[in-house]
């Protein structure tokens, strides 16, 4: 059974959409405030500066962070 072009585009789009972001992808990679995200995946979106809520969108999209402290 051949896939239609629309199905191929949908499949390609979905494959790009499910790539996990980790601390290694962010400025957080060597920040003293980061939480380990190798076991608890949700820790990528939190840190000691933001323990009860999500890091700012600018940080999660690859930007800088005013609280960054390099190891």
MOUR-V714450 format. One record per backbone hydrogen bond with DSSP energy under -1.0 kcal/mol. NH is the residue of the N-H (numbers start at 1). CO is the residue of the C=O. E is the energy in kcal/mol with one decimal. If there is no record, write none. Layout:
nh: [NH/NH]
co: [CO/CO]
e: [E/E]
This chain:
nh: [8/9/10/11/12/13/14/15/16/17/25/26/29/31/32/34/43/44/45/46/48/55/60/61/62/63/68/71]
co: [4/5/6/7/8/9/10/11/12/13/22/23/26/28/69/31/40/41/42/43/33/45/56/57/59/58/65/30]
e: [-2.2/-2.5/-2.2/-2.5/-2.5/-2.4/-2.4/-2.0/-1.5/-1.3/-1.8/-1.6/-1.8/-1.9/-3.0/-1.1/-1.9/-1.6/-1.3/-1.0/-3.1/-2.6/-2.0/-1.6/-1.9/-2.7/-1.4/-2.7]
